[in-house]
Amino acid sequence: MADSEKRYGFVGILVADRDDASPVIQDILTDYGDIILGRMGLPHLSDNKLSIITLIVHATTDQVGSLTGRLGRIPGVSVKSGLGKI
């Protein structure tokens, strides 16, 4: 795929059930490692009831849609994303 089809953007992941969701999230992120440029996580928010992961990506809209779709199907996980139009 041509780099001209790719855009820079972010994916925000809110995790309400870290113990059950984390291994599944990690497997999915590994599958999409080629589009993830950076990752920051805050694992112990709100008395360990919430975690937030932010990804910086360089991907097509289809790739981001695929990633966010898989993450969004995990119970206790909410996902939002945005891509720049540069």
Buried (B, 14 or more C-beta within 10 A) or exposed (E): EEEEEBBEBBBBBBBBBBEBBBEBBEEBBEEBEEBBEEBEBEEEEEEEEBBBBEBBBBBBEEBBEBBBEBBEEBEEBEBEBEBEEE
